[in-house]
Every structure is written in C-alpha cells, then in structure tokens.
C-alpha cells in the first residue's frame, strides 16, 4: 500500500517503538514510511522531512551518527525552505543537528548551531520560554564536555531559573499529576546545576551539592529505585552530570537528544 495515511501509521508505530527503546523495530517502519512519502508527496513535503528526521533519530540512537548526519541536514533544509529561518521548528532542527556534531566530536560546528538555535528561540519565543531553556542547557552541556565549566555554569543557572519560574507560574492551574511531573523536572535541573557548580569549584558549591545529592539519594531509595542508579550521583561530577543531562524534559530533553516526531512537523524538542 502506497498511501500517505498508511505512511503516517507506519511513522507513528515507529515513533512508539523508538520512544520505548526498540530502535531496531522502528528502523524498517521509518524506512518504509520514507519511501512511501517520497513517492506520494515528494521530497519537498514537510512529512517527507519528518521521515528523514525520524530515521536520523533511530540511526543516532543506534550509534550510527555518520548516517544520521546527512538525514538531519536534508530534513533541516526542507524545513528551511518550507517554513523559513525564523520558525521555531527550524530552531529545533538546528539543535538536533548540533547534537549529532557533538557526538562526532565536531565541537566547533556544534557550538555554532547551538548558538543559532538559542538566538532564534530568543527572538521567536522569548527568554522565558522552556524551549529557550532547552537551548541554554544544550549549549552548557557542550561547554561541559569541553571542560569549560565557567562558561557552562551561567547558562545552566539561567535555564534553571526559567524552569523554576515556570513551576511558580503554572502550578496553580495544573493537575496534581502534572505538578509532580514538573517538580521532578525542576529537581533534575537543580541536580544538574549543582553537579556543574561542583565541577566548576564555585564558592560554597561543595557542601550544597553533597547535601542535595544525599537528599536525592534518600528520596530515590524511598521510592524503591535501584541503588545502582543512585550511587553514581555521589561519584565524580562528570559521571553525575552525564546522568543528570537525561533528567531534563526532552520535550525536548534539556539535553534533548533528537526525538521521533508524530503527525507532521509537531515537535517537543532540542
């Protein structure tokens, strides 16, 4: 069957598998959806770009960054032509591509793309938007990987304040479940910042970070989580930080690794 609706069903099933860690099962679905969309919609259609993006996400999750790179680049070019360079979706593409460059060890191009995404989100969404915070933390993580803790710390601190303010402004109208999820994301943001502050050897950060990690460990233990996942929080700052980067909402992920998209160009992301 070569109908766009069938391709969308393939895409959404692939997105389910990708989101549940079953990348190998998602891969053939995305490839089939890509071919159908190429034949029925053409290579300039946003849905074709979506399939390119999702296939790139799976390749990256499997560690094949060399294969993911041209797919992300082509997807980004289609969105740039269709949406323009001032569209928030294009900022997400910039961030996705930057992550791939990071994984390939190309920190110069990655920094440039992260900065472009940050500036675009600043212009289109404003400095209080959670997606602007995502770009801040992505750039901070790049600096952290390069050992430039002093440059990473203020970016992370600004992102943390945006997340904290978002909790204050929205908690009154959220359900209890939503409040718990937002509080968990804020706690992850605080843990990330304290890990970075500890690594940067900021004044007073050592006792605060140790206290915070102790409280986090106790909290996790009380919810009967695996102690193997808790112990690294009290290990070296770099190991703690690498775990913390996944605590941010990937909706974007502070450090949101590129995620599969459903239904056209809708995203929550990098």
N, C-alpha and C positions, 0 to 999 in steps of 0.2 A: 504494500500500500504506500502510495506516494502523495499523501495529502498533508497540508500544513498542520491540521489538527492532530493527526497521528504523530507528527514530529513533535508537537508540543507535549503530547502524552509521554513520548519517549524521553523528552527532556526532563519532565517533572519526575518521572520514575528514576531517571539517572540522578537528579538532584537529591532525591530521597536516599539513594544508596550512598552518594558522596557525603551527605551530612551525617550518615551513620557509620562512616569509616569503611565502607565497602567500595573502594575506588575501582577495584578490578571489575566489579559488576556494573559500575556506572560507565566505564570506558566504551564498551561496544554500543551502548544505548546512545551516548553522546555522538559517537561517530556516525551512527545511522541517522540520527536527527540532523546532523550537519549536512550529510549528503542530500537528504530529502529537501531541506530548506535551500540548499544551493540550487537544486533543480527546479523547485517550485516558486521560490521567492527571489532568487538572485543573490549575488554576492554583495549587494549594497543595502540589503534589508537589515533593520535592527535585530530581527530574530536570527538571522544568519550570524550576526556579530555575537549574539548571546551564545549560540552554539560553539563558536570559536572560543569564547571566554570560558565556558564550562569545560570544554575539552582541555584547555590550558590548565585549569584548576586541578583536574584529575592528574594530568601529567606532572604537575608540580607536587601534588600530594604523594605521588609515587617516586619522587626524587628526580624526575627527568626534566630538569629546568631548561636544558638546551632545547627540548621540544616545545616546552611551554612558552618560551620567549617569542618566537615568531607568531604564534597563535594570539598572544596578548597584543602584540604590536598591530596585527591586522585588525583585530577587534576594535582597538582604540582608534585606528584610522577611519574605520566605518562610522563610529560614533562621532568622531570629529566632523566628518563630512555631513552627517545627518543632523546632529544636534548643535554643532558649533563648539568653540573652545571655551565658552563661558557657561556651559551647562554643568550642574553638579555631577551628573553621570560621568562626564569626561574627567572630572577630578578623581572619581573612583578608579577610572581606568589608569590614570597616572600613578595612583598609589599602588595598584595591582602590579603594574609593570616595574615599579621601583622595588617591590618586594622580590621579584624574580631576579633583578640585577643584584640585589643584596646576596641572595643565595648563590649567585655565580661569582661572588667576590668582587663585583664591579661597583665599589662604593661611591666613586665619583658620579657616574650617571645616576645611581640610585638617589644620592643626595639631591641632585638637581631636580629629579622627578618629584621627590617628596616635597621639596620647597615649592614647586609649581602647584602641586595639589593643595598645599597649605594656603598659598596665596589665593588660589581660585575659590576655595571654600570660604576664606575670609571675605572675599568680595561678594560671593553669591549667597552665602548662608549666615555670615556674621560670626563674630568672635565668641559668641556664647552658645553656639550650636554644638551638639555632641559629635557631629562629624568633623567639625574643626578640631575638637579634642582628639579625635582619632588620628588626624594628620599630625598633630603635635606629638603624640606619643610614638607614632611611626618614625618621625624624624629623631626623637630622643633615643629610640631603640637603635637606630643606625649609629648614632654617636656612641652609644654604649658599646656596641660591637667593635667600634674602632678604639675604644679605651678613652674616649674624650668625655669623661664624666661631668666636667664642669660645664660643658655645652649642653649636655643632656638634661641636667638637673632642673634648670628653669623652665624648659619645655614641659617636662613631666609635671612640675609643680603647677604650671598654668592649666594643664589638662585636668589635673586632679581638682583644682578649684572649679572648673567648669562642671565636672561631674558632681561635685558636692552641691553647687548651686542648683543644678538640675533636680537633685533629690529634694532640696528645700522647696523649690518652686512647684513641684508636681506631686509630691507625696500626698497632699490633702485630697486630691481627686483620683488617686489610683486605688485599685482594689488591694486587699491585703497581700495577695499573691504577687501582684506587680510591685508593691512596695518592698517585699522581701527580695525579689529579683534585683531591683535597683540598689538596695542596700548591699547585696552581695557584690554587685559590680563596683560599688564605691569602696568596699573593703579591699577588693582586689587592686583597685587603683592606689589606695593608701599603701598596701603592701609593696606594690611596685615602686612607689616613690621612696619609701623608707629603704628598700634594698639599694636603690640608686644613691640615695643620700649617704648610706653606709659606705658604699663603694667609693664615692667621691670624697669621703672623710670630711663631711661638713661638720662644723662645731655642734656638739650635742647629739649627733645622729646615732652614735653607737648605743648608748643606753636606751634611747627611744626605740630604735629598731629591735633591740633584743627583747624589750618589753612587749612590743607589738607582735613579734614572732611567737613569743611564748603564749600570748593570749590567743593568737590564731591557731596554734597547735592544740591548745586545750579545747577550743571550740570545735575543731575538726574531730578531735578524739571523742568528744561528747556526742557527735553525730555518727560515731562508729565508722569513720572512714579509715582507710588503710594507713597504718602508721608509716609504711614505706613512702607514701606520698607526703607525709608531714615532716619527716626527719630532714629532707633536703632544705626545708625552709630555714633551718638553723645552721646550714653549711655555709660555704663560701658565697659572697654576694653574687657572683656571676651565675652560679647554679640556681640561687634563689630567684634572681631576675629572670632567667630563662623560663622558669616555671610561671612566674608572675605574668609574663607577657601574654600567656594564654588565658589569664583570668579576666581580661578586659572583654566587654561585649563585642563580638565580631560582627555583629551588626554594629559589623562592622567591624570587631576584633579590635582592643586598642591596636594591638598589633594584630590586625585582622589579616590573616593570610587570605588571599583571594577565595571567595566562596562561590559556589554554584548559584546561578540565578534561575528563577522561575518566571514565567509569564512576561516575556519581552525584556525590557530593559530595567524593570524594577530591581532595586538592589538595597542592601543594607551594608555598608561597607567601608573599604580601606580608605 
